[in-house]
């Protein structure tokens, strides 16, 4: 018998539809029920491709005794964090305040009268293990506490609420503009340190930090680290490591070791978009390793084959787990991607196996539960023999050659995974929802990759996705965040606005490249006009007039939020405000509208204090500060822009003009002035170099 979640659009919510728990989704009726029955709310937040969310669903949430106790003593509410990042952010911050750490599944207990949390945790096992208490014991203790310790409960909630309110205001002191040079140096140094190779722990892409480190290499900052080496090493770790799927393309979310070997196997669209953009940027900065170009190309192949809807948008994620046969009760982590040594021996010729072992790391005993995750040894070009071997592994996994896959039908849930006819292995479940923010990150990555590698398919995919959003994600003139099988839903949040505006500006920048070569009509003005219109909407509904910066949720969509946050922290994705400020500077350069620059200045003023006190939290804001202080506009012909675009010029915007001053190749402008017209490209680039370092 299913519960209320059976009719949900979210794959994550539907995964809990058969639980014996009487789940609600987040709505006024659920909240009023908790209040009228005087029951604490058990709020559980996760996402479909989260491994430990899947584990807890199969264990604790399917346990009849636990379900019976929850139904009698709590009002249980399930939330997909990818639908409601505003809710997730508030209650994740609460968990971090209570425990000093975070993660998903996020399980929080709230008082029904004010929705303030009084306890939070992540994964709870059914029985006590992993140093964690059994979930039923936790539930019983918390209900007793709620009923019998009212004074302590109110005190505890008061402390948490005060801390949340203080964090929302960002009352952390003030840093002046005069200190910007020192501030930018501090933020850059911290980012370089964070991406410096370490000896222990998990490894995440951390692209916002890598991007700031890379853009800062043009300065003459003193440092304890070799920033260029660190930036290149991060790209090598990504393109060579087991975090990359060397057989079929696409990046996994992170590795569980310090050697970038064994990943947590889910593939998230947001990671892949950012990594593609970073690899294109590292290439444009002069690090032209064949492995970087190969990783981008294979990732785009995977994106086009498995993650692109026929309508043009990109799917959200693929699970870490998959079934190895149709009779399994629970899927296995990583089974789709790994290889036993005996499988490799069976599939490959002796020559292919020998060369594969020379160029990739794998052993007879394996590196993941007796099987192997492939990791490339060198960044040089892979031999033809090894490419043939990898194609054979692709066939073993998918059942056909790459060239023979015309359409790939994703498994949208566990039932489809186990019942559809697969020619090879059973693939992981794909979450086919469209998220504007994540699509935008991929659009930006593809646009930058097109500029650098000049592959028309990169631009085609990016343009199709942007066109889908522009055509289908507006309801009553407002941008909406999600699309489920053609239906737009849920108002957009700050990350959707910020990332999509950036994506539109990135597409706008590609317009001058090879117009005739790819036989397309200029769409430059349309994408720029769309960005300007969307920025106006962003400012109207999410700008904080009193504090500066952008709220996470729109002014007419914040009911039942205990605080109103302005996202400044980078996580797996950049902070919305960091990207938004950079967008404002770019718009000011492209339109000569100084209102954008005023907003950028006010936003940076709002966040300078936190940038000074916690530089490790907000690399995207430091990138925005770099844009604000070193922004440079190059006005020149389309031919010259085409030649200059692929260079790494992180604070430069191009504007096409047909008529230049006599004997000039262009104009370099900074702020409200233009420099003397240069007579050669060498002089122009020297002006750009000086302008980009004027802080």
C-alpha positions as CSV (number, residue, x, y, z in Angstrom):
1,X,0.0,0.0,0.0
2,X,1.5,3.4,-1.0
3,X,1.5,6.6,0.9
4,X,1.0,10.2,-0.3
5,X,4.3,10.3,-2.1
6,X,3.1,7.9,-4.8
7,X,1.7,10.9,-6.8
8,X,4.8,13.1,-6.4
9,X,6.6,14.2,-9.5
10,X,10.0,13.9,-7.7
11,X,11.8,10.6,-8.2
12,X,13.3,10.9,-4.7
13,X,9.9,11.3,-3.1
14,X,8.4,8.5,-5.2
15,X,11.2,6.2,-4.0
16,X,9.6,6.5,-0.5
17,X,6.0,5.9,-1.7
18,X,6.0,2.2,-0.6
19,X,7.4,3.0,2.9
20,X,5.1,2.1,5.8
21,X,5.7,5.6,7.1
22,X,2.8,8.0,6.5
23,X,4.9,10.5,4.7
24,X,3.7,14.0,3.8
25,X,5.4,16.4,1.4
26,X,6.1,19.9,2.5
27,X,2.8,21.8,2.5
28,X,0.5,23.9,4.7
29,X,-1.7,20.9,5.5
30,X,1.2,18.9,6.9
31,X,2.4,21.8,9.0
32,X,-1.1,22.6,10.3
33,X,-1.6,18.9,11.1
34,X,1.5,18.8,13.3
35,X,0.4,22.0,15.1
36,X,-3.2,20.8,15.7
37,X,-2.0,17.4,17.0
38,X,1.0,18.8,19.0
39,X,3.4,16.5,17.3
40,X,7.0,17.3,16.5
41,X,7.8,17.3,12.8
42,X,10.3,14.7,11.5
43,X,11.7,16.4,8.4
44,X,13.8,14.2,6.2
45,X,15.7,15.7,3.2
46,X,17.7,14.0,0.5
47,X,17.9,13.4,-3.2
48,X,17.5,10.6,-5.6
49,X,21.1,9.7,-6.4
50,X,22.3,9.9,-2.8
51,X,23.7,6.5,-1.8
52,X,23.1,6.8,2.0
53,X,19.6,8.2,1.3
54,X,18.9,5.0,-0.6
55,X,20.4,2.9,2.2
56,X,18.2,4.6,4.9
57,X,15.1,4.2,2.7
58,X,15.7,0.5,2.4
59,X,16.5,0.0,6.1
60,X,15.0,2.4,8.7
61,X,12.2,3.8,6.5
62,X,11.0,0.3,5.5
63,X,11.1,-1.0,9.1
64,X,7.6,-1.6,10.4
65,X,8.4,-1.0,14.1
66,X,10.1,2.3,13.3
67,X,7.3,3.3,10.9
68,X,4.7,2.6,13.5
69,X,6.4,4.7,16.1
70,X,7.0,7.6,13.7
71,X,3.3,7.6,12.5
72,X,2.1,7.7,16.1
73,X,4.4,10.3,17.5
74,X,5.6,12.6,14.7
75,X,4.4,14.2,11.5
76,X,6.9,12.9,8.9
77,X,7.7,15.1,5.9
78,X,9.9,14.2,3.0
79,X,11.6,16.9,0.9
80,X,13.7,16.6,-2.2
81,X,16.6,19.0,-1.7
82,X,16.9,19.5,-5.4
83,X,13.3,20.9,-5.5
84,X,13.7,23.1,-2.4
85,X,17.3,24.2,-1.9
86,X,16.1,27.1,0.3
87,X,14.6,24.7,2.9
88,X,17.6,22.4,2.7
89,X,20.0,25.3,3.2
90,X,18.3,26.5,6.4
91,X,18.1,23.1,8.0
92,X,21.6,21.9,6.9
93,X,23.0,25.0,8.5
94,X,21.1,24.0,11.7
95,X,22.7,20.5,11.6
96,X,26.2,22.1,11.1
97,X,25.6,24.3,14.1
98,X,24.6,21.4,16.3
99,X,27.1,18.8,15.2
100,X,29.9,20.7,13.3
101,X,29.2,18.6,10.2
102,X,26.6,18.0,7.5
103,X,25.5,15.6,4.8
104,X,22.6,13.7,3.4
105,X,20.2,12.3,4.2
106,X,19.4,15.3,6.4
107,X,17.1,14.3,9.3
108,X,15.8,17.2,11.4
109,X,13.2,17.4,14.2
110,X,11.1,20.6,14.4
111,X,8.7,22.2,16.8
112,X,5.3,22.5,15.0
113,X,4.5,26.0,16.3
114,X,7.5,27.7,14.8
115,X,9.4,25.2,12.7
116,X,12.6,25.8,14.6
117,X,14.8,22.6,14.8
118,X,15.8,21.1,18.1
119,X,17.8,18.1,16.9
120,X,19.3,17.0,13.6
121,X,21.4,14.2,12.2
122,X,22.3,12.4,9.0
123,X,22.1,8.6,8.4
124,X,20.7,6.6,11.3
125,X,21.0,2.8,11.2
126,X,18.2,0.5,12.4
127,X,20.4,-0.9,15.1
128,X,23.3,0.7,16.8
129,X,26.4,0.6,14.6
130,X,29.1,2.7,12.9
131,X,29.2,4.6,16.2
132,X,25.7,5.8,15.6
133,X,22.6,5.0,17.8
134,X,19.7,2.9,16.5
135,X,17.0,5.0,14.9
136,X,14.1,3.8,17.1
137,X,16.1,4.7,20.2
138,X,16.7,8.2,18.8
139,X,13.0,8.7,18.0
140,X,11.9,7.6,21.5
141,X,14.4,9.8,23.2
142,X,13.5,12.8,21.2
143,X,9.7,12.4,21.7
144,X,10.3,12.0,25.5
145,X,12.5,15.1,25.4
146,X,9.8,17.1,23.5
147,X,7.1,16.1,26.0
148,X,9.0,16.4,29.3
149,X,11.7,19.1,28.8
150,X,9.8,22.1,27.7
151,X,12.0,24.7,29.3
152,X,15.2,23.2,27.9
153,X,13.5,22.7,24.5
154,X,12.6,26.4,24.3
155,X,16.1,27.4,25.4
156,X,17.7,25.1,22.9
157,X,15.5,26.4,20.1
158,X,16.2,30.0,21.1
159,X,20.0,29.5,20.7
160,X,19.6,27.9,17.3
161,X,17.1,30.5,16.0
162,X,19.3,33.4,17.2
163,X,22.3,31.8,15.5
164,X,20.3,31.3,12.3
165,X,19.1,34.9,12.3
166,X,22.6,36.3,13.0
167,X,24.0,34.2,10.1
168,X,21.3,35.6,7.8
169,X,22.2,39.2,8.6
170,X,26.0,38.5,8.3
171,X,26.9,40.7,11.2
172,X,30.6,39.9,11.0
173,X,32.3,43.2,10.7
174,X,33.2,45.4,7.8
175,X,36.0,45.4,5.2
176,X,36.6,48.5,3.2
177,X,37.2,48.7,-0.6
178,X,40.7,50.0,0.2
179,X,41.5,46.6,1.5
180,X,40.4,44.8,-1.7
181,X,43.9,43.9,-2.8
182,X,44.7,42.3,0.5
183,X,41.3,40.6,0.6
184,X,41.6,39.2,-2.9
185,X,45.1,37.9,-2.1
186,X,43.8,36.2,1.1
187,X,40.9,34.5,-0.7
188,X,43.0,33.4,-3.6
189,X,45.7,32.0,-1.2
190,X,43.1,30.0,0.7
191,X,41.6,28.5,-2.5
192,X,45.1,27.5,-3.7
193,X,45.7,25.8,-0.3
194,X,42.3,24.0,-0.5
195,X,43.1,22.4,-3.9
196,X,46.7,21.6,-3.0
197,X,47.2,17.8,-3.0
198,X,46.7,16.3,0.5
199,X,47.5,13.0,2.0
200,X,44.1,11.8,3.5
201,X,40.4,12.0,3.0
202,X,37.8,12.1,0.3
203,X,38.4,14.1,-2.9
204,X,35.7,16.4,-4.3
205,X,36.1,18.4,-7.6
206,X,36.0,21.8,-5.7
207,X,35.7,23.7,-9.0
208,X,34.9,27.1,-7.5
209,X,38.2,27.0,-5.6
210,X,40.1,25.7,-8.6
211,X,38.6,28.4,-10.8
212,X,39.6,31.2,-8.4
213,X,43.1,29.7,-8.0
214,X,43.5,29.6,-11.8
215,X,42.3,33.2,-12.4
216,X,44.6,34.4,-9.7
217,X,47.7,33.0,-11.3
218,X,48.0,36.2,-13.4
219,X,48.8,38.2,-10.3
220,X,52.1,38.5,-8.7
221,X,50.8,37.4,-5.3
222,X,53.4,36.0,-2.9
223,X,52.4,32.5,-1.9
224,X,53.6,29.4,-0.1
225,X,52.1,27.3,-2.9
226,X,52.9,26.9,-6.6
227,X,49.4,27.9,-7.8
228,X,49.9,26.9,-11.5
229,X,51.1,23.5,-10.6
230,X,48.2,23.0,-8.2
231,X,45.6,24.1,-10.8
232,X,47.1,21.7,-13.4
233,X,47.2,18.9,-10.9
234,X,43.5,19.4,-10.1
235,X,42.8,19.0,-13.8
236,X,45.0,16.0,-14.0
237,X,43.4,14.3,-11.0
238,X,40.0,14.8,-12.6
239,X,40.9,13.8,-16.1
240,X,43.1,10.8,-15.1
241,X,41.4,9.6,-11.9
242,X,38.8,7.0,-11.3
243,X,36.4,9.9,-10.7
244,X,36.2,10.0,-14.5
245,X,34.4,7.3,-16.4
246,X,37.1,6.4,-18.9
247,X,34.9,3.9,-20.8
248,X,31.8,6.0,-21.4
249,X,32.5,9.5,-20.2
250,X,31.1,11.7,-17.4
251,X,32.4,12.5,-13.9
252,X,31.3,10.9,-10.7
253,X,30.6,13.1,-7.7
254,X,33.7,12.4,-5.6
255,X,36.2,9.8,-4.5
256,X,36.4,8.1,-1.2
257,X,40.2,8.1,-1.1
258,X,43.0,10.7,-1.5
259,X,44.3,9.2,-4.7
260,X,41.2,10.0,-6.8
261,X,40.8,6.3,-7.5
262,X,37.5,4.9,-6.1
263,X,34.5,7.2,-6.6
264,X,31.1,7.5,-5.1
265,X,29.6,6.5,-8.4
266,X,26.6,8.9,-8.9
267,X,27.0,11.3,-11.8
268,X,25.6,14.8,-11.2
269,X,24.9,17.2,-14.0
270,X,26.2,20.1,-11.9
271,X,29.6,18.5,-11.4
272,X,30.0,17.7,-15.1
273,X,29.1,21.2,-16.2
274,X,31.6,22.8,-13.9
275,X,34.4,20.4,-14.7
276,X,33.9,20.8,-18.5
277,X,34.3,24.5,-18.0
278,X,37.4,24.2,-15.8
279,X,39.1,21.8,-18.2
280,X,38.4,24.2,-21.1
281,X,39.8,27.1,-19.0
282,X,42.9,25.2,-18.0
283,X,43.5,24.4,-21.7
284,X,43.0,28.1,-22.6
285,X,45.6,28.9,-19.9
286,X,48.2,26.9,-21.9
287,X,48.0,23.5,-20.2
288,X,47.2,21.5,-23.4
289,X,47.2,17.9,-22.2
290,X,45.5,15.4,-24.5
291,X,43.7,13.9,-21.4
292,X,41.9,17.2,-20.9
293,X,40.5,17.4,-24.4
294,X,39.6,13.7,-24.3
295,X,37.8,14.0,-20.9
296,X,35.7,16.9,-22.3
297,X,34.9,15.0,-25.5
298,X,33.9,11.8,-23.8
299,X,31.8,13.8,-21.2
300,X,29.9,15.5,-24.0
301,X,29.3,12.1,-25.7
302,X,27.9,10.8,-22.4
303,X,25.8,13.9,-22.0
304,X,24.3,13.7,-25.5
305,X,23.8,9.9,-25.3
306,X,22.3,9.5,-21.8
307,X,21.5,12.8,-20.3
308,X,19.8,14.9,-23.0
309,X,16.0,14.8,-23.4
310,X,14.6,14.9,-26.9
311,X,13.3,18.4,-26.0
312,X,16.9,19.6,-25.6
313,X,17.3,19.9,-21.8
314,X,19.6,17.9,-19.7
315,X,18.6,15.4,-17.0
316,X,19.7,15.9,-13.4
317,X,21.7,12.8,-12.3
318,X,22.4,9.1,-12.5
319,X,22.4,6.9,-9.4
320,X,25.5,5.5,-7.8
321,X,23.8,2.1,-7.5
322,X,22.4,-0.4,-10.1
323,X,21.0,-3.9,-10.2
324,X,23.2,-6.7,-11.5
325,X,20.1,-8.8,-12.3
326,X,16.3,-8.4,-12.3
327,X,15.7,-10.4,-9.2
328,X,17.8,-8.3,-6.8
329,X,15.9,-6.6,-4.0
330,X,18.5,-3.8,-3.6
331,X,20.9,-2.4,-6.1
332,X,24.7,-2.5,-5.7
333,X,27.0,0.5,-5.6
334,X,29.1,1.0,-8.7
335,X,28.4,-2.4,-10.3
336,X,27.7,-0.8,-13.7
337,X,31.2,0.8,-13.8
338,X,33.7,-1.7,-12.4
339,X,35.6,-4.7,-13.8
340,X,37.0,-7.9,-12.3
341,X,40.4,-8.9,-13.6
342,X,38.8,-12.1,-15.0
343,X,36.3,-10.1,-17.0
344,X,39.1,-8.0,-18.5
345,X,41.0,-11.2,-19.5
346,X,37.9,-12.6,-21.1
347,X,36.9,-9.5,-23.0
348,X,40.4,-8.4,-24.3
349,X,43.1,-9.9,-26.3
350,X,46.5,-10.5,-24.6
351,X,47.9,-7.4,-26.4
352,X,45.0,-5.2,-25.4
353,X,45.1,-6.3,-21.8
354,X,48.9,-5.7,-21.7
355,X,48.6,-2.2,-23.1
356,X,45.6,-1.4,-21.0
357,X,47.6,-2.3,-17.9
358,X,50.5,-0.1,-19.1
359,X,48.3,2.9,-19.5
360,X,45.7,2.3,-16.7
361,X,46.0,1.1,-13.1
362,X,44.2,-2.1,-12.2
363,X,45.2,-5.4,-10.5
364,X,44.2,-9.0,-10.2
365,X,42.7,-8.3,-6.7
366,X,41.0,-5.0,-7.7
367,X,40.8,-1.7,-5.9
368,X,37.1,-1.7,-5.1
369,X,35.5,-4.8,-3.4
370,X,37.5,-7.2,-5.6
371,X,36.9,-5.3,-8.8
372,X,38.7,-2.5,-10.6
373,X,38.0,1.2,-11.2
374,X,40.1,2.2,-14.2
375,X,42.5,5.1,-13.5
376,X,44.7,6.6,-16.3
377,X,48.5,6.8,-15.6
378,X,49.5,9.6,-17.9
379,X,48.0,12.6,-19.6
380,X,49.4,11.7,-23.0
381,X,47.3,10.4,-25.9
382,X,45.9,6.9,-25.5
383,X,47.1,4.3,-28.0
384,X,44.8,3.0,-30.7
385,X,45.1,-0.5,-29.1
386,X,43.8,0.8,-25.8
387,X,41.0,2.8,-27.4
388,X,39.9,-0.5,-29.0
389,X,40.0,-2.2,-25.6
390,X,37.9,0.6,-24.1
391,X,35.4,0.2,-26.9
392,X,35.1,-3.5,-26.1
393,X,34.5,-2.6,-22.4
394,X,31.8,-0.1,-23.6
395,X,30.1,-2.9,-25.6
396,X,30.3,-5.2,-22.6
397,X,28.6,-2.5,-20.5
398,X,26.0,-1.3,-23.0
399,X,25.6,-4.3,-25.3
400,X,26.4,-2.3,-28.5
401,X,29.1,-0.1,-30.0
402,X,28.9,3.6,-29.3
403,X,28.2,4.3,-32.9
404,X,25.2,2.0,-32.9
405,X,23.4,3.8,-30.0
406,X,20.9,6.0,-31.8
407,X,18.7,6.6,-28.7
408,X,19.3,5.7,-25.1
409,X,16.2,5.1,-23.0
410,X,17.0,5.8,-19.4
411,X,15.7,3.7,-16.5
412,X,13.5,6.3,-14.7
413,X,13.0,4.2,-11.6
414,X,13.9,0.8,-10.1
415,X,10.9,-1.0,-11.8
416,X,12.0,0.1,-15.2
417,X,15.6,-0.8,-14.4
418,X,14.6,-4.3,-13.6
419,X,12.0,-4.9,-16.3
420,X,13.2,-3.1,-19.5
421,X,15.3,-5.2,-21.8
422,X,18.9,-4.2,-21.7
423,X,21.5,-5.4,-24.2
424,X,24.3,-5.1,-21.7
425,X,24.4,-4.4,-17.9
426,X,21.4,-2.9,-16.1
427,X,22.2,0.8,-15.9
428,X,21.7,3.0,-12.9
429,X,18.4,4.9,-12.6
430,X,18.4,8.3,-14.2
431,X,16.6,11.3,-12.5
432,X,15.1,12.8,-15.6
433,X,13.9,16.1,-14.1
434,X,15.2,19.4,-15.5
435,X,16.7,21.8,-13.1
436,X,17.4,25.3,-14.5
437,X,20.4,26.0,-12.3
438,X,22.1,22.7,-13.2
439,X,21.3,23.0,-16.9
440,X,22.8,26.4,-16.8
441,X,26.1,25.2,-15.4
442,X,26.2,22.6,-18.2
443,X,25.4,25.3,-20.8
444,X,28.2,27.4,-19.5
445,X,30.6,24.5,-19.6
446,X,29.6,23.6,-23.2
447,X,29.9,27.3,-24.3
448,X,33.4,27.6,-22.9
449,X,34.4,24.2,-24.4
450,X,33.1,25.3,-27.8
451,X,35.2,28.5,-27.6
452,X,38.3,26.5,-26.8
453,X,37.9,23.3,-28.8
454,X,35.6,24.5,-31.6
455,X,33.4,21.4,-31.7
456,X,30.0,22.5,-33.2
457,X,28.1,19.8,-31.2
458,X,29.1,21.5,-28.0
459,X,27.4,24.7,-29.0
460,X,24.4,22.9,-30.5
461,X,23.7,21.1,-27.2
462,X,24.1,24.3,-25.1
463,X,21.9,26.4,-27.4
464,X,19.1,23.7,-27.5
465,X,19.1,23.6,-23.7
466,X,19.0,27.4,-23.4
467,X,16.2,27.6,-25.9
468,X,14.2,25.0,-24.0
469,X,14.4,27.0,-20.8
470,X,13.5,30.3,-22.6
471,X,10.5,28.6,-24.3
472,X,9.2,26.3,-21.5
473,X,10.2,27.5,-18.1
474,X,8.1,30.7,-17.8
475,X,4.6,30.7,-16.2
476,X,2.8,34.0,-16.0
477,X,6.0,35.8,-16.9
478,X,8.1,34.2,-14.1
479,X,11.0,31.8,-14.4
480,X,10.3,28.4,-12.9
481,X,13.0,26.0,-11.5
482,X,12.0,22.5,-12.5
483,X,10.5,20.6,-15.4
484,X,9.0,17.2,-15.1
485,X,8.2,15.6,-18.5
486,X,7.3,18.9,-20.1
487,X,5.6,20.5,-17.1
488,X,7.3,23.5,-15.5
489,X,6.9,23.8,-11.7
490,X,8.2,25.6,-8.6
491,X,9.3,29.3,-8.8
492,X,13.0,29.8,-9.6
493,X,15.4,30.4,-6.8
494,X,18.5,32.6,-6.7
495,X,20.8,30.0,-8.1
496,X,18.5,29.4,-11.1
497,X,18.5,33.1,-11.9
498,X,22.2,33.7,-11.4
499,X,23.4,30.6,-13.2
500,X,21.0,31.0,-16.2
501,X,22.0,34.6,-16.7
502,X,25.6,33.5,-16.7
503,X,24.8,30.8,-19.2
504,X,23.0,33.3,-21.5
505,X,26.0,35.7,-21.3
506,X,28.4,32.8,-22.1
507,X,26.3,31.8,-25.1
508,X,26.3,35.5,-26.2
509,X,30.1,35.4,-26.1
510,X,30.2,32.6,-28.7
511,X,28.3,34.5,-31.4
512,X,31.3,35.7,-33.4
513,X,32.9,32.3,-33.8
514,X,32.7,30.7,-37.3
515,X,29.3,31.9,-38.2
516,X,29.5,30.6,-41.7
517,X,31.4,27.5,-40.7
518,X,28.5,26.1,-38.7
519,X,25.8,27.7,-40.9
520,X,23.8,29.4,-38.2
521,X,22.0,32.7,-37.8
522,X,23.3,35.1,-35.1
523,X,21.4,34.7,-31.8
524,X,23.7,37.1,-29.9
525,X,21.2,39.9,-29.3
526,X,18.5,37.4,-28.3
527,X,20.6,35.8,-25.6
528,X,21.8,39.2,-24.3
529,X,18.3,40.6,-24.3
530,X,17.1,37.5,-22.5
531,X,19.8,37.9,-19.9
532,X,18.9,41.6,-19.4
533,X,15.2,40.7,-19.0
534,X,15.9,37.9,-16.5
535,X,18.2,40.2,-14.5
536,X,15.4,42.7,-14.2
537,X,13.1,39.9,-12.8
538,X,15.9,38.7,-10.5
539,X,16.3,42.2,-9.1
540,X,12.6,42.7,-8.6
541,X,11.8,39.6,-6.6
542,X,15.1,38.6,-4.9
543,X,17.2,41.6,-4.3
544,X,17.6,42.7,-0.7
545,X,17.2,46.5,-0.6
546,X,18.1,46.7,3.1
547,X,21.1,44.3,3.2
548,X,22.4,44.0,-0.4
549,X,22.7,40.8,-2.3
550,X,20.1,38.3,-3.4
551,X,17.8,36.2,-1.2
552,X,17.6,32.5,-1.9
553,X,13.8,32.6,-2.5
554,X,11.6,35.2,-4.1
555,X,9.7,37.8,-2.0
556,X,6.3,36.2,-2.9
557,X,7.4,32.7,-2.2
558,X,8.9,32.6,1.3
559,X,6.0,31.5,3.5
560,X,6.9,29.0,6.2
561,X,10.6,29.8,6.0
562,X,11.9,30.6,9.5
563,X,14.7,32.9,8.0
564,X,15.4,34.4,4.6
565,X,18.9,33.5,3.6
566,X,21.2,35.1,1.0
567,X,23.5,32.3,-0.3
568,X,27.1,33.3,-0.2
569,X,28.8,29.9,0.5
570,X,30.1,27.7,-2.3
571,X,29.3,24.0,-1.9
572,X,29.2,21.5,-4.8
573,X,27.9,24.4,-6.8
574,X,29.0,28.1,-6.8
575,X,27.2,30.5,-4.5
576,X,24.3,32.3,-6.2
577,X,25.5,35.7,-5.0
578,X,29.1,35.2,-6.2
579,X,27.9,34.3,-9.7
580,X,25.2,37.1,-9.6
581,X,27.8,39.8,-8.9
582,X,30.1,38.7,-11.7
583,X,27.0,38.8,-14.0
584,X,26.2,42.3,-13.0
585,X,29.8,43.5,-13.9
586,X,29.6,41.7,-17.3
587,X,26.2,43.3,-18.0
588,X,27.5,46.7,-17.1
589,X,30.3,46.3,-19.6
590,X,28.0,45.0,-22.4
591,X,25.3,47.6,-21.9
592,X,27.0,50.7,-20.5
593,X,24.3,50.6,-17.8
594,X,26.0,51.7,-14.6
595,X,23.0,50.6,-12.5
596,X,24.4,47.0,-12.7
597,X,27.7,48.2,-11.4
598,X,25.9,50.0,-8.5
599,X,24.2,46.7,-7.5
600,X,27.5,44.8,-7.8
601,X,29.1,47.3,-5.5
602,X,26.3,47.1,-2.9
603,X,26.4,43.3,-2.9
604,X,30.1,43.1,-2.4
605,X,29.8,45.6,0.4
606,X,27.2,43.3,2.0
607,X,29.6,40.3,1.8
608,X,33.0,41.8,2.4
609,X,32.8,41.1,6.1
610,X,32.2,37.4,5.6
611,X,34.9,37.3,2.9
612,X,37.4,38.7,5.4
613,X,36.4,36.4,8.3
614,X,35.7,33.2,6.3
615,X,37.5,33.3,2.9
616,X,37.4,29.5,2.7
617,X,33.6,29.6,2.4
618,X,33.1,31.8,-0.6
619,X,35.6,31.6,-3.5
620,X,32.9,32.6,-6.0
621,X,32.6,36.0,-4.2
622,X,36.3,36.5,-4.6
623,X,36.0,35.7,-8.3
624,X,33.2,38.3,-8.4
625,X,35.5,40.8,-6.6
626,X,38.1,40.1,-9.2
627,X,35.5,40.9,-11.9
628,X,34.5,44.1,-10.1
629,X,38.0,45.5,-9.6
630,X,39.7,44.3,-12.8
631,X,36.9,44.1,-15.4
632,X,38.1,45.0,-18.9
633,X,36.2,45.5,-22.1
634,X,37.8,44.9,-25.5
635,X,36.0,46.5,-28.5
636,X,37.2,45.1,-31.8
637,X,36.1,43.3,-34.9
638,X,34.6,39.9,-35.0
639,X,37.7,38.4,-36.6
640,X,39.9,39.7,-33.8
641,X,37.4,38.5,-31.1
642,X,37.4,35.1,-32.7
643,X,41.2,34.9,-32.3
644,X,41.3,36.3,-28.8
645,X,38.3,34.4,-27.2
646,X,40.1,31.2,-26.6
647,X,42.8,32.8,-24.5
648,X,42.5,32.7,-20.7
649,X,41.3,36.2,-20.0
650,X,39.1,35.7,-16.9
651,X,37.9,39.3,-16.4
652,X,37.5,40.3,-20.1
653,X,34.3,41.0,-22.0
654,X,34.3,41.4,-25.8
655,X,32.1,43.8,-27.8
656,X,32.0,43.7,-31.6
657,X,32.4,47.0,-33.5
658,X,32.9,47.4,-37.2
659,X,34.7,50.7,-37.3
660,X,37.9,51.2,-35.4
661,X,40.2,54.3,-34.9
662,X,42.6,54.6,-37.8
663,X,45.6,52.2,-37.6
664,X,44.1,50.5,-34.5
665,X,43.2,46.9,-33.9
666,X,40.7,47.6,-31.1
667,X,40.0,49.5,-27.9
668,X,40.7,48.4,-24.3
669,X,38.3,50.0,-21.8
670,X,38.3,49.8,-18.0
671,X,35.5,51.1,-16.0
672,X,34.5,54.5,-17.4
673,X,37.6,55.1,-19.6
674,X,39.2,53.6,-22.7
675,X,43.0,53.4,-23.1
676,X,44.9,54.8,-26.1
677,X,44.0,52.8,-29.2
678,X,46.7,50.0,-29.7
679,X,48.2,49.6,-33.1
680,X,48.9,45.9,-32.8
681,X,47.6,42.8,-31.2
682,X,50.7,42.7,-29.0
683,X,50.0,46.2,-27.7
684,X,46.4,45.3,-27.1
685,X,47.2,42.2,-25.1
686,X,49.7,44.2,-23.0
687,X,47.0,46.8,-22.2
688,X,44.7,43.9,-21.3
689,X,47.3,42.3,-19.1
690,X,47.8,45.6,-17.2
691,X,44.1,46.3,-17.0
692,X,43.3,42.8,-15.7
693,X,45.8,43.3,-12.8
694,X,45.1,46.9,-11.9
695,X,43.9,46.0,-8.4
